[in-house]
Amino acid sequence: MKKKITYKIKEKNKFKTSLINYLNSYKRFCFLDSNRSSKNNSFEFLCALCLNEKKSKSIENLSDLDKIIESKKWIFGHISYDKKNSIENLSSKNYDGISFPDLNFFVPDLLIKYSENKLSFLFDSLSANYVKKIFFDICQTSPTTTSSQKLDVNCRVSKKNYKENIKKIKEHLQNGDIYEMNYCQEFYVEKVEINPCNLFNNLNKESRAPFSSLYRLDDKFCICASPERFLKKTGDKILSQPIKGTIKRNSNKEIDTNNKIQLKNSSKDFSENVMIVDLVRNDLSKVSKKSSVKVDELAKLYSYTNVHHLISTISCHFDKEKSFQDLINATFPMGSMTGAPKLKSMELIEKFEESKRGLFSGSIGYISPNFDFDFNVVIRSILYNKKNKYLSFTAGGAITIESNPEDEYQECYAKAKLIFKILGH
């Protein structure tokens, strides 16, 4: 984008809340918030807007996306978990109450970026006066948020069946079919009307997650408080940062410290992490320069609002002969959300889970004009279909031979605790 208007704002958080509320009137946008994280983020928040939905063109396959990348434009969008079906010989027949497409990207008319204490409006074809009016309208939008109503949340699978499924998954582990599998369950609310922008403001203030996003495609929303990065590219360097290993936080400092020590010393969680690191190393080796894949951090502990996590960082130097399509075909879906081996794990996920994952376990992010990009992992997220009045969120964890069904069930609730809270529970 060649044109830029820069503003200095005194109350950044107030402006950010107003901006999120302002987005309510648009049908296509992507708001990304790093919440001032130090995790290699190049901005504090970034907002891409389609101002004229009728003229906005959707990019719906990877080959077309590669062509747009060559035109050196900003691109925003998502890849759903079920994109796997066109990467591998797989299918998904489970229930889907949200219906995000498998892949959809767009070139924004306006980009709003806050970094290094500066607010910039980037654009090409818009008039400067029109952009200034948008800034004024945002400033005039109320920054207030309202408390969420208590919603009647249902479970797609009963606790009994969830635990029985884990026992069956462990039989596959015992037989050597898989070494680890990510198993999830859906929570949902039917016939519900919500304000997604207000809900995101509430969730974002509570979570302060480094890969948060508010994403809308027509009547479909993703309200995301993700702590996990899928892929980031800067120059020719690519980073992947899978999470494996979780323990809940405690308000008592002594107990919380003991929980951290317990997670650090957990052989189960460490082995989960190492298995996925090996999978990611193998995936990246398919698109990297020879001998450039390395593990920068192995199972390092990071703390968030409700949980502690073990996170590894794997990097490589991207082979310039490879395309974005090559990269996605080699690495998607992310191993932290499948298991190992990846193909067999995905087959068993379809067998044991009762809902289609859709955008959950997928990714939202951006590609810059110089082909740098950053994509999250869509977890700790609320998906909402405004037309169907259907709300969904999903949680799960890695099942290994050491997994205890009751512990795994409780881990789901630890990961979903914040979402339950903002939904009034």
Secondary structure, DSSP 8 states (H G I E B T S, - for coil): --EEEEE--S-HHHHHHHHHHHGGG-SEEEEEE-TT--SS-S-SEEEEE-S-TTT---B-SHHHHHHHHHTT--EEEEE-GGGHHHHTT----SB-SS---SEEEE--SEEEEEETTEEEEEESSS-HHHHHHHHHHHHHS------------EESS-HHHHHHHHHHHHHHHHTTS-SEEEEEEEEEE-S----HHHHHHHHHHHH--TEEEEEEETTEEEEEEE--EEEEEETTEEEEE-EEEEEE--SSHHHHHHHHHHHHT-HHHHHHHHHHHHHHHHHHHTTB-TT--EEEEEEEEEE-SSEEEEEEEEEEEB-TT--HHHHHHHH-S-GGGTEESHHHHHHHHHHH-SB--TTTTSEEEEE-TTS-EEEE---SEEEEETTTTEEEEEEEEEE-TT--HHHHHHHHHHHHHHHHHHTT-
